[in-house]
């Protein structure tokens, strides 16, 4: 007895457009989940005041609150990248030449 398999239907432009949008939506959702998970992991190791500030926020509120954070002049965070680049343990090949 011979099996019959479903043959793929022809893909017109509308069907292809919907497929592309579905893939883009799935990818964006995956990236959003990864970003929120990264932020939550960083919050676990943050100082007590930051942990308390972001502890009870849901994903959407957490993303909005974190997006509003900006380094200000005089913050230790603002000088961290330049300090790290000059660190002796930083790989020589990636150090800024100057």
C-alpha positions as CSV (number, residue, x, y, z in Angstrom):
1,X,0.0,0.0,0.0
2,X,1.4,3.3,-1.0
3,X,1.4,6.3,1.5
4,X,0.2,9.6,0.4
5,X,1.9,12.7,1.8
6,X,0.5,16.1,1.8
7,X,2.0,18.3,-0.9
8,X,3.1,21.8,0.0
9,X,0.7,24.4,-1.2
10,X,1.7,27.2,-3.4
11,X,2.9,30.2,-1.5
12,X,1.5,33.4,-2.8
13,X,2.7,36.8,-1.6
14,X,0.2,37.2,1.2
15,X,1.0,33.8,2.7
16,X,4.7,34.5,2.5
17,X,4.3,37.9,4.1
18,X,2.4,36.4,7.0
19,X,5.1,33.8,7.5
20,X,7.8,36.4,7.6
21,X,5.9,38.5,10.1
22,X,5.3,35.4,12.3
23,X,9.0,34.6,12.2
24,X,9.9,38.2,13.1
25,X,7.4,38.3,15.9
26,X,8.8,35.1,17.4
27,X,12.3,36.3,17.1
28,X,11.5,39.6,18.8
29,X,9.7,37.8,21.6
30,X,12.7,35.6,22.1
31,X,15.1,38.5,22.2
32,X,12.8,40.3,24.7
33,X,12.8,37.3,27.0
34,X,16.6,37.0,26.9
35,X,17.0,40.7,27.7
36,X,14.6,40.5,30.7
37,X,16.4,37.4,32.0
38,X,19.8,39.1,31.7
39,X,18.5,42.1,33.6
40,X,17.1,39.9,36.3
41,X,20.4,38.1,36.6
42,X,22.2,41.4,37.0
43,X,19.7,42.6,39.6
44,X,20.5,39.5,41.7
45,X,24.1,40.7,42.1
46,X,23.3,44.4,42.4
47,X,23.6,46.5,45.6
48,X,20.7,46.2,48.0
49,X,19.2,49.5,47.0
50,X,18.9,48.5,43.4
51,X,17.6,45.0,44.2
52,X,14.9,46.6,46.4
53,X,14.0,49.1,43.6
54,X,13.5,46.4,40.9
55,X,12.5,43.4,43.0
56,X,8.7,43.2,42.5
57,X,8.5,44.5,38.9
58,X,6.9,42.4,36.2
59,X,8.8,42.0,32.9
60,X,7.2,45.0,31.1
61,X,7.6,47.4,34.0
62,X,11.1,46.1,34.6
63,X,12.1,46.8,30.9
64,X,10.6,50.3,31.1
65,X,12.4,51.1,34.4
66,X,15.7,49.8,33.2
67,X,15.4,51.7,29.9
68,X,15.0,54.9,31.9
69,X,18.3,54.4,33.7
70,X,21.0,56.6,32.3
71,X,24.5,57.1,33.7
72,X,25.0,60.6,35.1
73,X,28.2,62.6,35.3
74,X,30.2,61.4,38.4
75,X,28.6,58.0,38.5
76,X,31.0,55.1,38.9
77,X,29.2,53.3,36.1
78,X,30.2,56.0,33.6
79,X,33.9,55.5,34.2
80,X,33.8,51.7,34.3
81,X,34.4,51.1,30.5
82,X,37.4,53.3,30.3
83,X,38.9,51.9,33.5
84,X,38.3,48.3,32.4
85,X,40.0,49.0,29.0
86,X,43.2,50.2,30.8
87,X,43.2,47.2,33.2
88,X,46.3,45.1,33.0
89,X,44.2,41.9,32.9
90,X,42.3,43.1,29.8
91,X,43.6,41.3,26.7
92,X,46.2,43.3,24.8
93,X,44.7,42.7,21.4
94,X,41.4,44.4,22.4
95,X,42.9,47.4,24.2
96,X,42.3,50.8,22.6
97,X,45.5,51.9,21.0
98,X,46.6,55.4,22.0
